[in-house]
């Protein structure tokens, strides 16, 4: 069963706020980084050039914080607006969807870099 007390109340609010601040800085930087480099022939070259060094670390942090931001926001919406008897079921389903998204992103990144 999903334990909702680990990330609730003030902790959840702080995680969502800090992740929003980081993503607010990261996504414009990602756009600037992509637009200011020469045109790439394919997506593999683009990924190889952008996912190295500092940018790779900041991208991994952004991906983790994006998932945390999605979890806290979606969880709060489900807790507030779903029927109380179905809340745990919906939260478990939402958690599985986020795990599948994470797995898919890791698989795409691995496939494009190898």
N, C-alpha and C positions, 0 to 999 in steps of 0.2 A: 504494500500500500504506500502511496505517496505521502511523505511527511511534509506538511505545509509549514511547519513552524521554523524550519531552518532558514528560510529566506522570506520573512514576513515583516510587516510593519516598517519601522524606520530603516532596517538593514536593506530591505528590498527597495525602498525609495532611494536610498543613497546609491545602491548599485545601479539603479536605472538612471539616476541623475549623472553619475560619473561616466557611465557608458555613453550617455547622450552627449556629454561634453567632448569625450574623446572622438566619437564618430562625427561630431560637428566639425572637428578639425581634420580628421582623416579623409573623409570623402571629397571635400574640395581639393585637398592635396593629391589624392588619387587622380582626380580629373585633370588637375594641372600637370601632374607627372605624365599622364597618358597623352595629353594634347601637345606638350612641349617637346616630345621626342619625335624623331622622324617616323614617317609611316612605316609600318611593319608589313612584311610580306604575308605573314600568317600569325595565328594566335599563339603558336608555340614559341616563336621568337619573342613576341611581346611578353609572354609569361616568364621566359628565361631571363629577359633583361630587367624586368621589374621585380621579380622575386629573388633578390639576392641582397645580402648585407642588411643594412638598417631598414630598408623598405620591406624585406621579408619578415623581420621581427615585428615591425609595426603593423603589417598586414595580418599576421597571426593573432596579435593582440586585438585588432579590430574585429576579426572573425569571432573570437571568443566573446568579446564584449557585445557584439551584435546578437549572438545567441542568448546571452544573459539578458539583454534588453528585450528581446522577443519573448523570452520565458516570463519575465516579471510582468510585462505589459499584458501578454495573453492570459497569464494566470489571474491577474487582477480583474480582467474583463470577464473571464469565466466564473470567478468567484462571485462577482457582483451581479451578473445577469443570467446565469444558468440556474435551473432548479436545484435546490439544495440536495435532493436525493441523487441527482445525476452529476454533481460537481466533480467527485473523485474520478468517475468514469471519463468525463470530458478532459480532465487534467492529465490522466494517464494517456489518453489518445493524443493529446497535444504534445506530451513529452515524447511519445514514439515518433510523431511527425518531425519534431525538431532533431531527434537522433538520426532519422532517415535523411534529413537535409544535410546534417553534418557529414554523414557517411558519403553522400553523393558529392558534396563539395570536395572532400578529401580524395575521392576516387577520380574526379575530373582533374584536379590539380596533379595527382600522381600520373594519370594517363597523359596529360599534356606535357609534363616535364620529362617523361621517359621516352 
